[in-house]
Structure formats: C-alpha cells, structure tokens
Amino acid sequence: MTLRLDVPREVALHSASEIVVEAWNSFDEARPQQPPIGSHLRALLTAALPESPTAVLEVLEDARRALDQSIAQPRPRYFAFVASSGLEVGVLGDLLASCFDANMAVWAAAATEIEDQAIRWVAEFVGFPGGAGAFTSGGTVSNMTALAAARERAVPGSRRSGLGNVSPTIYCSDEAHYSIERAAELLGVGSSNVRSLPIGADRRLIPEAVEAAIREDRAAGRTPIAVIATAGTTLTGACDPIEALADVCTEAEVWLHVDGAYGLPAATTPSAGYLFAGLDRADSVTLDAHKWLYLPKACGVLLVRNRGDLAHAFSHEEAYIPHERSGHMVDITLEYSRPFRALKLWLAFRAHGAQAFRDAVEDNLRQARLLYDLVVAHDSLEPLCGPPPLSIVPFRYLGSGEDVNAENARLVRALQDDGRVWVAPATIDGKVGLRPCFVNFRTTDDDVRALVDIAVELGR
C-alpha cells in the first residue's frame, strides 16, 4: 500500500502529541511577542506541488513551525473578535472523531445517540425546552438553518416552489450579526427585506419598533418570516429583550429566533442570567460552543422547540439515502458532509461538568467588569459604551485629542505589531477604538491589567 507512513504509527503519533503538549504549555502564559514567518517556512510556502514523499517526521516538524508562527487564539492575551480557546479535551475529541470519521449525515449508531444526547445537554444547560436540533459549523449556518425553518412555516411549500409573489420580511436590530442578511440572501428573502431596526440607549432592539414594523408590513401585504433577538451582539455584547420580543411574536404569530452564538452561555451565570429571560419561549436558538464554551472550532449548535419544523424545511427522499432507519441528520440540517462535532462537547461536559463552565464564564464576565473599571479610572482612556452586559469592553485611547479616531487606528496596528496582546478595532457611534472580548478560560486578571498598561504605553 502506498499511503502508509514511513515510520511506525506510534512514532508519528508521539511526535504529533509532543507538538500538542508543547503548544498547550505555551498557551498557559502570555507570549512576549508574535514570531515572524521564518525563511524556512517562506521557502516551503513557495514550493510547487510535491510529486515525491517527504519523511513524515520532517513534515510534522514543518507543521509545528508553521503553527507556532501563526496567530493562535487560545493564547491568554488574544482578545480580538470572539475567539476559540482550544479546550484540551475538545482537541482530543477532534482527534478521535477524525480518526473514526463517522458519517454523521445518516444514522451512525452510537455516534448519532451521542449527538442527540449532547443536544439535550446543551438545551438543559442554557434553559431551553426544545431538546432537538443539530450541530453545525457555526452561527452562520445555524442562523440560516433556523430561518429556513421559519420561512417554511410562514410560507408553506416555499422550499420547493419559491416565494413567488410573497413579499417576506425579517426583523432584527441594526447591530445584529451580518449572517442574518447573508441567510436572507441565500434563502430568497433578500437582504433588502431585512428590517434593521433602531436600538435604544442600552443598544438593545426596541420591541415597540418591531411590533410597529410587523403591523405596517402586514398592512402593506407583506409576510413576516421571523424576528431575531441577538443574545450578545458582536460589537458590544448587548442582549436584546427576549421576553418582550417573545410577547410581540406570540401576539403576531411570528417565529422568534435567538442568535446566542456568542453570548448564550452567560444565561447560565448568576450575574448575567437575567438578560436572557424569555429564552424558553423562542422557536429556535443558536450557540457556538467554540466561542464561550471554549471548544476548538467548529462546534455550532442549533436548538429548536419542534424537530418537525426542521424536517419540514429539509427532509427529502433520495435513492442514495437509506430511509429504512429514521433519525438521519440530513433530514433536519443543511449539510451532508458532517463531521462528528458533538463528540468534543460531549467529552467536555463529562470531563469537566457543567458547573465548571458556568464558573469559567462568570470569571470572564468579572474580568470584563475589571477592565471597564480600569478604563474608567485611567485619565488617558475612555469606554465607548456603558458597563459591559457581557464580556466585550470597547474603549479608546484619548491621546492628543486632535484626531482620536486616527490615533486609535494606529494604536491597534501598533498593538498587533508589538504582539504582546492581540486586539481588533471597532467603530461605535463614529468612534474608533479597541474592542477586547474575554472568552478564554486561560485569561487572568494580570492579562487584563496588561492590556491597559500596554495600550497606554504604545499609545503615547
């Protein structure tokens, strides 16, 4: 056989495991800088397609070098975007899932049972009564899947016949994630039919605005598809008022979808749980376990109140799908080539227990409040929003005061070039600043303080 390793499997696996252990150890402490891409790797990256083999241990060493010279989100001072933390047991779960490579498009015996159980566990963890759903690649696919089900409920048969003369509408805040517009485009709703409605002073969607928009659209002959409540916006962490939006949707008989891809794990915490009141009344909910449940990408979760809603939107009969068994995931999901994503979350809950995740999320919330207090107390800094509802704390360096936006854009680049911390910029109400987000179980209070110190140092 030609596709065999050139060393015993155990030797190759041991080499790979040494790389992983080295990485795990390095993630425990902040890195003094981000190393540049070296000349050896540069040469490899310009090479042509290899026609002859290279020793596997050499290839693995090249991979180690490349990964070490890449930006790794599990590091404790990576504060950009909404990052993954690469929880160790999740890494092991990915290794095992890839090794056995179960076909999760169709019934896969115990693997299918594990996915079903993991879905029930997530629902129980966040307090959602559905207990049905699927693992996806992330919030974008989860949101689109939920909206496909909402479209089919609002316009029965539209999955096959299209929307025809129907004029559909979707409602969300003007700080909802772009994946909502993308889903509308792909589902034939059209992004111009997404009503991006105003937010209040607390940056939350105004229920009365949603109610009025639905009423006006129906009077104009339009068909409401769904209302999106964002449970943790990507820009500021604001949580839309789910309970009040559920009242609107119940009265109007419109699907309520909660996009909790980032923020939903905070529903389990003492300090932020109240922000998610009404979650149990939603029709569908998304959560990315590769964000605030710390797992490696990709591990999105879609929960629905009624499994039948997904079946109405996705079930089908094809000669190559054996329907002598029930429970095929292709009948309730968008994807066919589905990896065994559920295994790493199943392992994580078993290895650590649900309370450990609640505690870790609560700790990140506390760190966000710590940063906010440090920013408020510093003469050279100012927050761009009020106290953080979740774990995003946008702020800016005041500098000379002549062109603060330009100074903060330069500061972000300087921080990235420096490499001791990693942040991304954000523009809020026309003000450019830094937008750190705390979703890493490795981050310490000293890392939070270091962010302030380094930002001020490089801002001068």
N, C-alpha and C positions, 0 to 999 in steps of 0.2 A: 504494500500500500504506500502511495506517495505522500499522502497528507498525514504523516506521522512526525512527531517531534524528534529532534536529533539527539536528545538526552532523555533519560527516564522521566516519566511524568512527574514523579515525586520531586525530582531535581528542579524541573521547571516551576512546579507549584511552590516549592520552597523559595525559589528566587522571587517569584511574584509576591509571596507572603512577606518577605523581607522588605520589599518596596512599600507595601501597605503599612507594616508596623512602623517603618521609618517615617512615613507620612503622618500616621496617627500621632506619633510622639512629637513631631514638629508642629502639629496643629494645637498642641496644648499650650504653647506660649506664643506671644506675638513675635513676628518676624521683623528684624531690623530694617529690611528693605526687600523689594521685589527684584530678584535677579534678572538681568537682561538675557535675551536669547543668545546663546553662545555660538561661536564659529562652527563647532562640530555639528550642532543641530541645524544651523543655517545651511550648511552643505548638504545635509540629509534632505532638507526641505526643497532643494532644487533638483534632486535626483530624478531620473526617469523611472518608469515602471520597472521593477526588478523582475528579470526573467529567471534568475537562478536563486537558490535559497541562501539565507544568512543564518548563522547559528542562532538558535532561539534565545540563548542567554545574552547574546550581544543585542538582539532585538529588544529584549526586555530592559536591558540597561539603557538603550536609547529612549525607550518609553519612559523610564524613570527620570532621565534627564529632561525630556520634553515636558513631563508633568510638573517637575519641580520648577521649570521656567514658565509655567502657565499660572494664571491668576486663579487661585483655589478659594472658593467661597467658604469652606469650613474653617478658615483661619479666624481667630477670635476678634480681629480688628477689621474684618471685612464687613462694612456697614452699608454697602450700596444695594439698591434695588430691594427685593425681598428674597434673601438668599437661602440656599440649602446648607445644612450643616454636616451632611455626610455621617449621620449616626452610625457607629461602628457595627451594631447588629444588623442595620439595614444594608451595609456594604456586604456583609456575609450573606444576607438574604439574596442580594442581587447575584452573587457568585453561585449560590445553589440553584436559584431559579434559571440562570443562564445555562448551567450545567445540564439540568434535566430538561429544560426547554419545552415545557408542557404547552400544548396548543390550547390557549385559553379562548379561542373563538368558539369552540364547541365543548360539550361535556368532557371533562378531563378527570373524572373520578375524584380522588381526594383533593386535588388542586381546586376543582370547582367548589367543593364543600368549604375549603378554606377561604376562598374569595367571598362566598356568601356569608360565612361567619364574620370575616373582617368587616364587611359592610354593616352587619348588625352591630358589631362592636363600635364602629365609628358613630353610627346613629345614636347608640346608647350614650356614648362619651359626650356628644355635644347636645343631647336632649332633643333629638328629632324623632318623631314617632314612626317614620316610614319603614326603615329596616330593609328597604330594597334599593337597588342601584347597581353601580358598576365602577370599577377602577378605570381611569383614563390616563392620558399623557399629561393632563394638567387642566387648569382653569379654562383655557380657550376651548378645548374640546368638550369639557364638562358643560360649559355655558351653552355651546352650540347644541349639544345633545338635549339639554333641558328645553331650549327654545324650540327645537324641532318637535318635541312632545307637546309643548304649549301651542304651537302652530296647528298641529293636527287636531287638538281638542277644539280650538277656536274655529278652524275651517276644516271640518272632517273631509278626508279624501284628498287634501291638498298635496300630500306627499307624492301622489301619483298624477293627479290632474293639474297640479299647479294652483296658483292663487286666482287665476282667471281675472274676473272683474272686481275681486275683493281688494279693498284698499286697507292693508294691515298696518298696525301701529304697535310700537313697543315703547315703554316709558321707563326712564331712569334719570339719575341726576347727571348734571353736566361734568361730574368728576368720576363717573362710572368708568370701568376699565374698557379699553378700546375693543376688547374681544366681543363686546356686545354688538358694536357696529359691524365688526367682521362677520359675526354669526348672522346678523340681519342680511348682509350682502350675500352670503353663501346660501341662505335659506329662501332667497327670493323675496324677502320682505323689503329690502333696500335700506341702506343706511340713512337715506333722507327721510325715512319713515320712523326713525328712532327719535323720540321726543326727549331731548336732553334738557331736562327741566331745572329751574333755578334751585339753589341751595340757600339755607338760612345762614345766620351769623355763625352757627356751630358747624357749618359745612355739611349739613345733612339735608337730604331730599325733603322737600316740604310736601306733606301728604295732601294738603288742600290744593296744591298745584297739580298733583296727579289726578285728584278727583275731578277738578275742573277740566283738565285736558281730555280725560276719558269722556266726560259728558259732552264736550264740544265736538270731539271726533265722532262720537256716535250720532250726534245731531247732523253731522255732515256726511253720514253714510259710511263711515269708516269702521273697521273691525279691530278692536283691541286684542292683541295677542298675549301680552304679558307685561307685568310690572317687575322691574329689577330693584331689589333692595341690596345695596352694597354693604356688606358687613366687614368694613375695613378698607377704605379706599387706598389705592396705591400711592397717591400723592401725600395724604396727611393722616391716614388711619381713621378717618371719620366713619361712623356707623349710622346708616340710615335708620329711621324709627320703624322697625319691623312691625311692631304691634299696630301702630296707627295705619301703616300701609296695608296690613292684613285686613283691617276694618274696611278700608277703601275697596280692596279686591273682593272681599266677601260680598259687599253690597253690590258691586258692579259685575260680579261673577267673572272675574279675570284671574288668570294664572299669576301666582306670586312666586317669583324665583329669588332666592337669596344667594348672591355671589359672595361667599365667605372664603374664597380661595386663600386669601392671606389671613384674615382676622378671626375666623370662626373658632379656632382652638381657645381663644380668650373667653369664649362663652362658658368655659368650664372653671373659670377662676373666681375667687371671692371679690376681687377689686373691679373686674370689668364685666362680670356675668350679666349685670342688669342691662347692659347695652343691647343685649340680644333677646330681650323679652319679645315674645310673639313668634320666635323661630319655629315652634311646634305647629304653627298654623300655615306655614309655607307649603307650596306644592312640590318644590324641589330646592335643593341646597347643594352648593359646591364647596369643597375643601381641598386644598393642596397639602397633602401630608409631607411633601418635600419642601414645604416652607416652614410653618410653625409647629410641625410635629417632628422636624429635624431630620427627616429621612433623605437619602440621596434621590436625585431626580431619576426617573419621573414617577410620581405617585399621586396622581389626582384622584379624587373621589367625588362621584355624583350620587346623591341620595334623592329618592323620590318617595312621595307618600303612597302612590299606587304604581306597582310594577306594570300594570296593564297600560298605563299612559305611555311608557317606553315601548311596549310591544306594539301598540297601535302605530307608533311612528317608525318602527324599524323591522318588525317581523316580516319574514319572506319565506318563500319556498323555492329552493334551487336544487337541481339534481345532484350537485356536489356537496350538499349539506345533509347529513343523515338525520332525519327527523323522527326516527323510531324512539329517540330519547328526547325528553324535554330539558329545558334549562340551558339551551345554547345561548351564550352571551351575544352572538351576532344578531340575535332576535331582539336585543334591547340596547345595542350600542352601535356606534358609528364604525368602529374599527373591526377589521378581520384579523390582521397580524397583531395579536395582543400578547405581550409578554406577561409573565406571572408576577405582576406588580404587587398583588396583595400579600405575597409571602413576607416581604420585608416589614410591612406594618403588623402583620400577624405575629411575627417574631418579636417585634419591638414591644408590643403590648404584653406579650408573655414574659419577655426577658426583664422588663423594667416595671411593668404595672402601670395602670392609668394614672395613679396619683403622682408618680414621678414626672409625668408630662405636665400635669396641672401645675406642679411646683415650678418646673422649669419655665413655663410660660409666664407664671406670676413673677418670677425673678426678672425676666425680660421687661415686663411692664414696670417693675420697680426701677430698673436701670434707665428706662426712658424718662421716668419722672426725675431721676437723679440728674440726667443730662439737662433736662429742662430747667431745673433749679440752678445748675452750674451756669447755664447760658444767661438766665435772668440776673444772676449775681455778678456777671462779668461786664465791665464797662465797655469792652470792645465788641461785645456780641449782643444780638437780639433775636428772640424767637420770631418765626414767621407766622405762627399760629398760637392759640391758647394752649393750656396744659394738654398733654397728649392723651387722647382717649385710649389709644393702644400703645404701640411701640415705635412709632415714627415721630421724629422730633426735628422738623425743618428749622434751621436757623441761619443767620448770616453774620459775617464779619463786617463791622461798620467802617473800618478803615479811615481814609481821609475824609469821606463823606462827599467827595466830588462826583464820582461815578461808582456807586456802591455795587451796582449790578456787574459792571466790568471787572471790578476788583474781586468779586466772589467767583466769577467765571475763571479768572486767573488762579484764584486760590484752589479751586477744585483740581485744576490741572497740576498745580504745584504739589498738592497732596498726593495725587496719583503718581507723579514723577518721583516724589520722595519715597513712597512705598511703605511707610510705617503704619499708615492706616489707609483704607480704601473706601472712598465715598463717591457718590454721584451727585450731580447738581439737580436742582429743581427750580421751577419758576412758579411762585404762588402770588396771585394778585399783582402780577407785574414785577415782583421782587425776586431776583436770583439769589439762591443760597445753597447751602448744603442740606442734604436730606438723609441723615443716617436712620437706619432701621435695625432694631435689635430682635433678631430671631435665631440666635445661636446660643446653645447651652454652654459653650466654652467661654463666652464673653464674661469678663469680670468687671467689677466696679473700677479697678485700676485702668482697664481698657477704655472705659467711658471717660475717665478723667484725662487719659492720654489724648483722646480725640480733641478735647478742648485745648489742652496745652499745645499740641502740635498745630492745630488750626491757627491759634493766636501767634505762635512762633513764625509760621510761614506766611501769615497774613501781614506781618509788619514790613 
